[in-house]
Amino acid sequence: MVTVQSNIKPLISEEQIAARVAELGRQIRQDYGDTNILLVGVLKGAAVFLSDLLRAIDGAVDYDFVAISSYGNGTKSSGVVRILKDLDESPVGRHVLIVEDIVDSGLTLQFLLENMKTHRTASVKVCALLDKTARRVVDVPIDYRGFEVPDVFVVGYGMDYAGLYRNLPYIGVLEEAPRE
């Protein structure tokens, strides 16, 4: 059992996350049938979520990662999106499910969706653990949503602040994070 850190206010418990990920896995498999799905995780934040989601989806599933940055070490998207790592697996003709930790402004996801269109995929859908609609700048589709969260800076379960707190098994609000 991990203790709650004093500067982090718990928002979504480890148990709530596990239950929701299991539900998402069942829904995704139901929707895709026997189709082999290529999960594309957005590093680094979605790595923990993708790992749990992968195990929650029965049947044929493959995965790969991209690394895209629009934050740096801040708490707000810079609006400038950069690809740091592209796919190793070819998504051509594949049913791709983009796995995001959090959709905030939508700029990074919009960039990734546009990028996927150039790969001639069979289909592209989005699964986001967290949806922060209050910060949305561009309208992006989220086909599978874990939780909607308020306009707060969250950490844990793969999400960080300046590289810290990714290892927390729950999602919490970093109370001392500077607001930009």
N, CA, C and O of each residue as an XYZ file, in Angstrom:
720
protein
N       0.843     -1.197      0.000
C       0.000      0.000      0.000
C       0.880      1.251      0.000
O       1.836      1.353      0.769
N       0.546      2.182     -0.860
C       1.302      3.421     -0.960
C       0.607      4.487     -0.127
O      -0.616      4.622     -0.176
N       1.373      5.227      0.622
C       0.781      6.289      1.427
C       0.558      7.523      0.564
O       1.285      7.765     -0.400
N      -0.446      8.288      0.921
C      -0.758      9.524      0.211
C       0.281     10.574      0.591
O       0.583     10.761      1.770
N       0.820     11.250     -0.404
C       1.812     12.279     -0.149
C       1.122     13.546      0.325
O       0.028     13.879     -0.131
N       1.769     14.247      1.241
C       1.136     15.392      1.893
C       0.798     16.539      0.948
O      -0.130     17.300      1.221
N       1.523     16.680     -0.147
C       1.265     17.779     -1.078
C       0.316     17.376     -2.216
O       0.120     18.137     -3.163
N      -0.269     16.182     -2.117
C      -1.162     15.690     -3.158
C      -2.504     15.313     -2.548
O      -2.576     14.518     -1.610
N      -3.556     15.891     -3.092
C      -4.911     15.582     -2.639
C      -5.470     14.487     -3.550
O      -5.599     14.701     -4.756
N      -5.804     13.316     -2.992
C      -6.340     12.231     -3.828
C      -7.600     12.658     -4.585
O      -8.468     13.335     -4.034
N      -7.687     12.255     -5.851
C      -8.831     12.583     -6.689
C      -9.541     11.312     -7.163
O     -10.765     11.217     -7.079
N      -8.775     10.340     -7.660
C      -9.336      9.069     -8.145
C      -8.487      7.951     -7.543
O      -7.270      7.920     -7.726
N      -9.127      7.047     -6.832
C      -8.404      5.997     -6.117
C      -7.903      4.906     -7.053
O      -8.350      4.781     -8.193
N      -6.971      4.127     -6.544
C      -6.427      2.985     -7.273
C      -7.552      2.008     -7.631
O      -7.567      1.453     -8.730
N      -8.478      1.801     -6.719
C      -9.601      0.884     -6.948
C     -10.547      1.411     -8.015
O     -11.032      0.642     -8.845
N     -10.817      2.709     -8.006
C     -11.675      3.303     -9.035
C     -11.042      3.185    -10.416
O     -11.727      2.904    -11.399
N      -9.739      3.398    -10.484
C      -9.027      3.284    -11.756
C      -9.118      1.852    -12.272
O      -9.444      1.630    -13.438
N      -8.833      0.885    -11.410
C      -8.846     -0.523    -11.821
C     -10.225     -0.936    -12.338
O     -10.330     -1.636    -13.345
N     -11.263     -0.507    -11.657
C     -12.627     -0.863    -12.079
C     -12.958     -0.237    -13.428
O     -13.552     -0.891    -14.286
N     -12.582      1.016    -13.620
C     -12.905      1.698    -14.873
C     -12.095      1.136    -16.041
O     -12.619      1.003    -17.147
N     -10.831      0.808    -15.808
C      -9.998      0.229    -16.865
C     -10.581     -1.113    -17.300
O     -10.605     -1.415    -18.493
N     -11.050     -1.918    -16.350
C     -11.673     -3.208    -16.688
C     -12.920     -2.989    -17.548
O     -13.138     -3.713    -18.519
N     -13.735     -1.994    -17.195
C     -14.936     -1.671    -17.989
C     -14.553     -1.233    -19.397
O     -15.165     -1.665    -20.375
N     -13.546     -0.381    -19.499
C     -13.099      0.093    -20.811
C     -12.603     -1.069    -21.661
O     -12.910     -1.141    -22.851
N     -11.844     -1.973    -21.065
C     -11.346     -3.130    -21.792
C     -12.468     -3.990    -22.349
O     -12.407     -4.430    -23.497
N     -13.492     -4.231    -21.538
C     -14.642     -5.026    -22.005
C     -15.377     -4.310    -23.131
O     -15.763     -4.944    -24.112
N     -15.576     -2.997    -23.007
C     -16.292     -2.229    -24.024
C     -15.514     -2.191    -25.342
O     -16.095     -2.327    -26.418
N     -14.208     -2.006    -25.247
C     -13.374     -1.962    -26.445
C     -13.444     -3.300    -27.177
O     -13.627     -3.324    -28.394
N     -13.302     -4.409    -26.458
C     -13.359     -5.716    -27.118
C     -14.737     -5.961    -27.721
O     -14.845     -6.508    -28.819
N     -15.785     -5.562    -27.016
C     -17.139     -5.720    -27.550
C     -17.289     -4.943    -28.848
O     -17.855     -5.457    -29.813
N     -16.793     -3.714    -28.885
C     -16.924     -2.871    -30.070
C     -16.076     -3.362    -31.243
O     -16.507     -3.253    -32.391
N     -14.890     -3.895    -30.985
C     -13.993     -4.333    -32.045
C     -14.184     -5.798    -32.441
O     -13.629     -6.242    -33.446
N     -14.954     -6.543    -31.673
C     -15.138     -7.961    -31.986
C     -13.818     -8.699    -31.935
O     -13.033     -8.503    -31.007
N     -13.561     -9.547    -32.921
C     -12.325    -10.338    -32.959
C     -11.165     -9.611    -33.628
O     -10.092    -10.189    -33.803
N     -11.366     -8.365    -33.998
C     -10.350     -7.598    -34.716
C      -9.096     -7.407    -33.874
O      -9.167     -7.141    -32.674
N      -7.938     -7.549    -34.532
C      -6.663     -7.257    -33.881
C      -6.520     -5.738    -33.820
O      -6.580     -5.053    -34.842
N      -6.334     -5.232    -32.626
C      -6.257     -3.788    -32.391
C      -4.804     -3.404    -32.144
O      -4.075     -4.121    -31.458
N      -4.386     -2.271    -32.706
C      -3.076     -1.710    -32.406
C      -3.282     -0.541    -31.447
O      -3.772      0.517    -31.839
N      -2.903     -0.743    -30.190
C      -2.951      0.338    -29.213
C      -1.708      1.190    -29.396
O      -0.594      0.670    -29.452
N      -1.900      2.494    -29.488
C      -0.786      3.430    -29.621
C      -0.790      4.330    -28.399
O      -1.606      5.244    -28.280
N       0.138      4.052    -27.495
C       0.245      4.826    -26.270
C       1.091      6.055    -26.467
O       2.100      6.033    -27.172
N       0.662      7.137    -25.828
C       1.396      8.394    -25.905
C       2.285      8.486    -24.664
O       1.807      8.636    -23.539
N       3.601      8.391    -24.910
C       4.574      8.404    -23.812
C       4.746      9.801    -23.230
O       4.494     10.795    -23.912
N       5.161      9.877    -22.015
C       5.355      8.818    -21.067
C       4.095      8.579    -20.257
O       3.906      7.496    -19.702
N       3.243      9.569    -20.187
C       2.095      9.537    -19.295
C       1.157      8.368    -19.447
O       0.622      7.882    -18.451
N       0.933      7.889    -20.678
C      -0.049      6.832    -20.902
C       0.514      5.429    -20.726
O      -0.233      4.460    -20.862
N       1.792      5.282    -20.430
C       2.408      3.957    -20.350
C       1.745      3.068    -19.298
O       1.492      1.892    -19.563
N       1.465      3.597    -18.134
C       0.847      2.805    -17.063
C      -0.581      2.433    -17.450
O      -0.985      1.280    -17.301
N      -1.340      3.399    -17.944
C      -2.719      3.154    -18.383
C      -2.742      2.136    -19.514
O      -3.547      1.205    -19.481
N      -1.873      2.290    -20.519
C      -1.842      1.349    -21.629
C      -1.534     -0.062    -21.138
O      -2.140     -1.024    -21.609
N      -0.620     -0.193    -20.219
C      -0.251     -1.505    -19.691
C      -1.451     -2.195    -19.038
O      -1.689     -3.379    -19.275
N      -2.189     -1.475    -18.235
C      -3.371     -2.050    -17.588
C      -4.494     -2.299    -18.597
O      -5.173     -3.323    -18.530
N      -4.686     -1.372    -19.521
C      -5.738     -1.513    -20.526
C      -5.459     -2.707    -21.438
O      -6.372     -3.456    -21.784
N      -4.215     -2.879    -21.817
C      -3.805     -4.004    -22.659
C      -4.225     -5.331    -22.032
O      -4.729     -6.216    -22.724
N      -4.018     -5.467    -20.732
C      -4.382     -6.702    -20.037
C      -5.888     -6.836    -19.830
O      -6.379     -7.934    -19.568
N      -6.619     -5.741    -19.942
C      -8.078     -5.771    -19.753
C      -8.837     -6.079    -21.041
O     -10.050     -6.288    -21.010
N      -8.136     -6.108    -22.167
C      -8.773     -6.384    -23.462
C      -8.468     -7.825    -23.852
O      -7.311     -8.176    -24.084
N      -9.490     -8.650    -23.923
C      -9.310    -10.036    -24.366
C      -9.032    -10.070    -25.867
O      -9.414     -9.156    -26.599
N      -8.373    -11.116    -26.312
C      -8.179    -11.312    -27.745
C      -6.929    -10.647    -28.273
O      -6.034    -10.261    -27.520
N      -6.890    -10.523    -29.598
C      -5.705    -10.046    -30.304
C      -5.509     -8.541    -30.126
O      -6.336     -7.733    -30.549
N      -4.401     -8.192    -29.494
C      -4.051     -6.792    -29.262
C      -2.544     -6.646    -29.419
O      -1.774     -7.457    -28.903
N      -2.138     -5.622    -30.125
C      -0.726     -5.283    -30.251
C      -0.589     -3.857    -29.724
O      -1.585     -3.150    -29.571
N       0.640     -3.438    -29.448
C       0.802     -2.068    -28.976
C       2.130     -1.482    -29.417
O       3.084     -2.195    -29.730
N       2.156     -0.164    -29.432
C       3.348      0.591    -29.771
C       3.225      1.934    -29.056
O       2.192      2.239    -28.460
N       4.269      2.714    -29.122
C       4.270      4.008    -28.450
C       4.749      5.114    -29.380
O       5.565      4.889    -30.274
N       4.226      6.304    -29.151
C       4.762      7.531    -29.722
C       5.088      8.445    -28.552
O       4.488      8.340    -27.483
N       6.021      9.321    -28.759
C       6.325     10.335    -27.749
C       6.111     11.685    -28.410
O       6.740     12.024    -29.412
N       5.210     12.437    -27.819
C       4.855     13.752    -28.341
C       4.880     14.715    -27.171
O       4.407     14.381    -26.084
N       5.412     15.880    -27.372
C       5.515     16.829    -26.277
C       4.891     18.164    -26.628
O       5.074     18.692    -27.725
N       4.148     18.699    -25.665
C       3.682     20.079    -25.782
C       3.737     20.765    -24.416
O       3.259     21.889    -24.265
N       4.321     20.088    -23.422
C       4.346     20.623    -22.062
C       5.724     21.041    -21.573
O       5.845     22.080    -20.924
N       6.764     20.269    -21.861
C       8.057     20.524    -21.238
C       7.931     20.235    -19.757
O       7.393     19.195    -19.379
N       8.411     21.126    -18.914
C       8.303     20.943    -17.473
C       7.235     21.832    -16.848
O       7.211     22.005    -15.630
N       6.361     22.392    -17.658
C       5.319     23.260    -17.137
C       4.041     22.512    -16.817
O       3.973     21.287    -16.916
N       3.033     23.271    -16.432
C       1.734     22.689    -16.098
C       0.689     23.028    -17.141
O      -0.472     22.643    -17.001
N       1.079     23.737    -18.178
C       0.153     24.158    -19.226
C       0.790     23.874    -20.572
O       1.997     24.048    -20.742
N      -0.017     23.436    -21.530
C       0.494     23.139    -22.857
C       1.069     24.391    -23.488
O       0.492     25.475    -23.397
N       2.230     24.223    -24.136
C       2.863     25.351    -24.818
C       2.171     25.653    -26.140
O       2.309     26.746    -26.691
N       1.414     24.658    -26.651
C       0.773     24.809    -27.948
C       1.657     24.379    -29.101
O       1.181     24.228    -30.227
N       2.944     24.179    -28.833
C       3.885     23.712    -29.839
C       4.058     22.209    -29.643
O       4.550     21.766    -28.605
N       3.651     21.426    -30.643
C       3.681     19.974    -30.536
C       4.885     19.445    -31.300
O       5.128     19.821    -32.447
N       5.638     18.563    -30.641
C       6.818     17.969    -31.265
C       6.744     16.455    -31.142
O       6.368     15.936    -30.091
N       7.104     15.733    -32.220
C       7.222     14.281    -32.155
C       8.632     13.966    -31.669
O       9.621     14.354    -32.291
N       8.704     13.259    -30.550
C       9.994     12.867    -29.998
C      10.345     11.428    -30.370
O      11.519     11.077    -30.479
N       9.299     10.581    -30.569
C       9.480      9.192    -30.984
C       8.282      8.798    -31.820
O       7.142      8.981    -31.393
N       8.523      8.260    -33.005
C       7.447      7.813    -33.877
C       7.223      6.316    -33.676
O       7.968      5.662    -32.946
N       6.199      5.786    -34.323
C       5.854      4.374    -34.212
C       6.957      3.478    -34.777
O       7.626      3.828    -35.749
N       7.131      2.320    -34.148
C       7.999      1.280    -34.687
C       7.188      0.343    -35.576
O       7.679     -0.122    -36.604
N       5.929      0.063    -35.172
C       5.012     -0.794    -35.932
C       4.334      0.033    -37.023
O       4.036      1.210    -36.818
N       4.094     -0.575    -38.168
C       3.360      0.124    -39.215
C       1.859      0.084    -38.897
O       1.307     -0.991    -38.660
N       1.207      1.234    -38.891
C      -0.238      1.259    -38.649
C      -1.064      1.129    -39.933
O      -2.293      1.159    -39.872
N      -0.420      0.987    -41.079
C      -1.124      0.916    -42.360
C      -2.094     -0.261    -42.357
O      -1.707     -1.403    -42.111
N      -3.360      0.040    -42.635
C      -4.393     -0.979    -42.690
C      -4.827     -1.530    -41.343
O      -5.635     -2.457    -41.293
N      -4.311     -0.984    -40.253
C      -4.613     -1.479    -38.900
C      -5.729     -0.676    -38.257
O      -5.971      0.474    -38.625
N      -6.401     -1.281    -37.304
C      -7.377     -0.588    -36.465
C      -6.606     -0.039    -35.263
O      -6.190     -0.790    -34.381
N      -6.428      1.258    -35.247
C      -5.592      1.924    -34.251
C      -6.459      2.532    -33.157
O      -7.463      3.188    -33.432
N      -6.053      2.301    -31.919
C      -6.693      2.938    -30.771
C      -5.618      3.742    -30.055
O      -4.733      3.179    -29.411
N      -5.703      5.064    -30.174
C      -4.762      5.950    -29.493
C      -5.112      5.952    -28.010
O      -6.266      6.168    -27.639
N      -4.120      5.714    -27.172
C      -4.317      5.651    -25.725
C      -3.613      6.844    -25.091
O      -2.387      6.948    -25.119
N      -4.405      7.732    -24.524
C      -3.907      8.961    -23.892
C      -4.146      8.906    -22.393
O      -5.136      8.336    -21.934
N      -3.232      9.501    -21.631
C      -3.455      9.619    -20.199
C      -4.498     10.701    -19.911
O      -5.419     10.492    -19.123
N      -4.344     11.852    -20.554
C      -5.264     12.967    -20.313
C      -5.397     13.806    -21.583
O      -4.414     14.058    -22.280
N      -6.606     14.228    -21.868
C      -6.847     15.168    -22.961
C      -7.192     16.495    -22.310
O      -8.181     16.617    -21.588
N      -6.366     17.468    -22.576
C      -6.472     18.783    -21.956
C      -6.919     19.777    -23.021
O      -8.117     19.898    -23.276
N      -5.996     20.486    -23.644
C      -6.345     21.456    -24.679
C      -6.871     20.757    -25.936
O      -7.674     21.323    -26.679
N      -6.408     19.515    -26.169
C      -6.774     18.783    -27.370
C      -5.777     18.974    -28.495
O      -5.876     18.295    -29.516
N      -4.818     19.876    -28.344
C      -3.862     20.180    -29.412
C      -2.970     18.986    -29.743
O      -2.750     18.683    -30.916
N      -2.457     18.311    -28.721
C      -1.597     17.151    -28.958
C      -2.374     16.043    -29.641
O      -1.889     15.440    -30.599
N      -3.579     15.769    -29.154
C      -4.398     14.716    -29.748
C      -4.782     15.071    -31.184
O      -4.754     14.203    -32.056
N      -5.135     16.316    -31.443
C      -5.462     16.740    -32.799
C      -4.273     16.517    -33.730
O      -4.441     16.035    -34.851
N      -3.093     16.862    -33.276
C      -1.873     16.653    -34.048
C      -1.679     15.169    -34.353
O      -1.375     14.797    -35.486
N      -1.856     14.321    -33.330
C      -1.667     12.885    -33.509
C      -2.714     12.289    -34.445
O      -2.385     11.435    -35.268
N      -3.962     12.723    -34.333
C      -5.017     12.239    -35.231
C      -4.712     12.620    -36.685
O      -4.887     11.805    -37.591
N      -4.263     13.839    -36.901
C      -3.891     14.270    -38.250
C      -2.722     13.439    -38.774
O      -2.703     13.054    -39.943
N      -1.756     13.165    -37.911
C      -0.608     12.360    -38.286
C      -1.042     10.943    -38.667
O      -0.519     10.384    -39.631
N      -1.982     10.354    -37.933
C      -2.458      8.991    -38.218
C      -3.158      8.914    -39.575
O      -3.102      7.880    -40.242
N      -3.811      9.987    -39.984
C      -4.490      9.996    -41.292
C      -3.508      9.760    -42.433
O      -3.884      9.208    -43.467
N      -2.271     10.167    -42.259
C      -1.277      9.994    -43.315
C      -0.813      8.546    -43.441
O      -0.160      8.187    -44.421
N      -1.145      7.715    -42.456
C      -0.687      6.318    -42.442
C      -1.683      5.329    -43.053
O      -1.429      4.124    -43.046
N      -2.794      5.809    -43.573
C      -3.804      4.937    -44.202
C      -4.237      3.796    -43.288
O      -4.230      2.631    -43.686
N      -4.609      4.142    -42.070
C      -5.109      3.151    -41.122
C      -6.513      2.712    -41.515
O      -7.212      3.431    -42.228
N      -6.930      1.532    -41.053
C      -8.300      1.061    -41.296
C      -9.283      1.892    -40.482
O     -10.382      2.201    -40.944
N      -8.878      2.249    -39.267
C      -9.695      3.115    -38.414
C      -8.807      3.682    -37.317
O      -7.764      3.117    -36.987
N      -9.239      4.809    -36.757
C      -8.534      5.419    -35.628
C      -9.574      5.881    -34.626
O     -10.483      6.641    -34.958
N      -9.428      5.415    -33.399
C     -10.275      5.857    -32.296
C      -9.378      6.280    -31.149
O      -8.168      6.055    -31.174
N      -9.988      6.898    -30.138
C      -9.240      7.436    -29.011
C      -9.800      6.908    -27.701
O     -11.012      6.875    -27.491
N      -8.886      6.492    -26.820
C      -9.232      6.112    -25.459
C      -8.410      6.989    -24.529
O      -7.180      6.939    -24.555
N      -9.076      7.788    -23.711
C      -8.383      8.670    -22.771
C      -8.810      8.330    -21.354
O     -10.001      8.226    -21.060
N      -7.840      8.160    -20.488
C      -8.161      7.902    -19.083
C      -8.858      9.107    -18.474
O      -9.872      8.964    -17.791
N      -8.316     10.296    -18.722
C      -8.871     11.520    -18.149
C      -9.227     12.507    -19.252
O      -8.529     12.627    -20.259
N     -10.324     13.203    -19.032
C     -10.795     14.219    -19.963
C     -11.008     15.507    -19.181
O     -11.862     15.574    -18.297
N     -10.226     16.523    -19.513
C     -10.324     17.825    -18.842
C     -10.984     18.801    -19.816
O     -10.309     19.608    -20.454
N     -12.308     18.715    -19.922
C     -13.045     19.487    -20.915
C     -12.954     20.998    -20.691
O     -13.077     21.769    -21.643
N     -12.744     21.420    -19.469
C     -12.680     22.848    -19.169
C     -11.514     23.539    -19.867
O     -11.537     24.755    -20.054
N     -10.498     22.776    -20.251
C      -9.304     23.350    -20.882
C      -9.273     23.169    -22.396
O      -8.295     23.542    -23.044
N     -10.332     22.602    -22.963
C     -10.332     22.257    -24.386
C     -10.249     23.504    -25.257
O     -11.008     24.458    -25.082
N      -9.306     23.476    -26.205
C      -9.113     24.539    -27.168
C      -9.641     24.113    -28.534
O     -10.218     24.916    -29.268
N      -9.435     22.827    -28.868
C      -9.926     22.268    -30.124
C     -10.809     21.068    -29.815
O     -10.574     20.336    -28.853
N     -11.819     20.883    -30.640
C     -12.742     19.765    -30.457
C     -12.100     18.502    -31.012
O     -11.785     18.429    -32.200
N     -11.909     17.509    -30.150
C     -11.334     16.232    -30.570
C     -12.246     15.103    -30.089
O     -12.844     15.199    -29.017
N     -12.351     14.032    -30.883
C     -13.215     12.920    -30.485
C     -12.548     12.044    -29.428
O     -11.371     11.704    -29.540
N     -13.309     11.687    -28.410
C     -12.852     10.704    -27.429
C     -13.896      9.599    -27.425
O     -15.017      9.781    -26.950
N     -13.504      8.447    -27.966
C     -14.432      7.336    -28.113
C     -14.621      6.565    -26.815
O     -15.705      6.049    -26.544
N     -13.566      6.490    -26.016
C     -13.608      5.785    -24.732
C     -12.992      6.704    -23.686
O     -11.833      7.104    -23.798
N     -13.786      7.035    -22.665
C     -13.375      8.008    -21.642
C     -13.417      7.342    -20.276
O     -14.412      6.728    -19.890
N     -12.312      7.481    -19.556
C     -12.258      6.945    -18.202
C     -13.004      7.829    -17.225
O     -14.019      7.423    -16.660
N     -12.503      9.035    -17.026
C     -13.074      9.970    -16.060
C     -12.978     11.392    -16.599
O     -12.015     11.734    -17.285
N     -13.955     12.205    -16.296
C     -13.842     13.641    -16.552
C     -13.302     14.262    -15.272
O     -13.757     13.935    -14.176
N     -12.330     15.159    -15.416
C     -11.718     15.791    -14.253
C     -11.850     17.303    -14.359
O     -11.943     17.855    -15.455
N     -11.858     17.969    -13.204
C     -11.941     19.436    -13.212
C     -10.617     20.052    -13.665
O      -9.641     19.343    -13.910
N     -10.600     21.357    -13.770
C      -9.428     22.100    -14.221
C      -8.411     22.219    -13.081
O      -8.234     23.281    -12.485
N      -7.752     21.091    -12.802
C      -6.703     21.021    -11.788
C      -5.528     20.271    -12.403
O      -5.689     19.555    -13.391
N      -4.343     20.439    -11.815
C      -3.165     19.734    -12.317
C      -3.050     18.403    -11.604
O      -2.865     18.354    -10.388
N      -3.163     17.307    -12.375
C      -3.174     15.964    -11.793
C      -1.853     15.248    -12.006
O      -1.147     15.474    -12.989
N      -1.538     14.375    -11.051
C      -0.338     13.544    -11.111
C      -0.691     12.143    -10.656
O      -1.760     11.909    -10.092
N       0.215     11.218    -10.908
C       0.035      9.829    -10.489
C      -0.435      8.963    -11.630
O      -0.891      9.465    -12.657
N      -0.326      7.654    -11.452
C      -0.733      6.662    -12.444
C      -0.136      6.991    -13.813
O      -0.818      6.926    -14.836
N       1.149      7.345    -13.808
C       1.872      7.643    -15.044
C       2.031      9.119    -15.344
O       2.905      9.495    -16.124
N       1.217      9.955    -14.750
C       1.283     11.394    -15.026
C       2.201     12.075    -14.022
O       2.280     11.676    -12.860
N       2.892     13.106    -14.487
C       3.932     13.691    -13.654
C       3.856     15.207    -13.582
O       3.092     15.863    -14.291
N       4.684     15.726    -12.693
C       5.029     17.134    -12.679
C       6.550     17.167    -12.647
O       7.159     16.755    -11.660
N       7.165     17.651    -13.713
C       8.622     17.741    -13.830
C       9.291     16.391    -13.557
O      10.346     16.330    -12.926
N       8.668     15.314    -14.036
C       9.238     13.980    -13.903
C       8.926     13.264    -12.607
O       9.340     12.118    -12.432
N       8.218     13.892    -11.702
C       7.909     13.296    -10.401
C       6.462     12.793    -10.335
O       5.599     13.258    -11.079
N       6.216     11.852     -9.450
C       4.882     11.343     -9.071
C       4.286     10.324    -10.036
O       3.165      9.872     -9.800
N       4.971      9.941    -11.103
C       4.419      8.959    -12.040
C       4.108      7.632    -11.361
O       3.199      6.922    -11.791
N       4.840      7.285    -10.315
C       4.724      5.986     -9.666
C       3.566      5.873     -8.682
O       3.356      4.798     -8.120
N       2.820      6.924     -8.457
C       1.674      6.828     -7.547
C       0.593      5.958     -8.186
O       0.310      6.118     -9.374
N      -0.020      5.038     -7.429
C      -1.033      4.151     -8.005
C      -2.413      4.791     -8.112
O      -3.341      4.167     -8.627
N      -2.559      6.005     -7.642
C      -3.812      6.743     -7.707
C      -3.565      8.049     -8.452
O      -2.424      8.380     -8.776
N      -4.636      8.788     -8.721
C      -4.507     10.097     -9.364
C      -4.853     11.147     -8.327
O      -5.877     11.068     -7.648
N      -3.978     12.129     -8.223
C      -4.188     13.178     -7.231
C      -3.934     14.547     -7.818
O      -3.397     14.694     -8.916
N      -4.336     15.538     -7.055
C      -4.127     16.936     -7.431
C      -2.896     17.439     -6.721
O      -2.813     17.386     -5.494
N      -1.939     17.927     -7.485
C      -0.730     18.497     -6.907
C      -1.088     19.899     -6.419
O      -1.267     20.819     -7.217
N      -1.188     20.047     -5.122
C      -1.704     21.300     -4.547
C      -0.749     22.467     -4.653
O      -1.184     23.619     -4.626
N       0.550     22.202     -4.774
C       1.496     23.311     -4.845
C       2.040     23.573     -6.241
O       3.003     24.323     -6.404
N       1.430     22.960     -7.247
C       1.896     23.187     -8.626
C       1.630     24.631     -9.023
O       0.532     25.138     -8.795
N       2.611     25.300     -9.610
C       2.375     26.678    -10.038
C       1.362     26.718    -11.181
O       1.405     25.876    -12.078
N       0.483     27.659    -11.154
C      -0.493     27.840    -12.244
C       0.105     28.780    -13.262
O       0.662     29.822    -12.916
N      -0.015     28.404    -14.521
C       0.550     29.243    -15.592
C      -0.556     29.900    -16.365
O      -0.291     30.646    -17.308
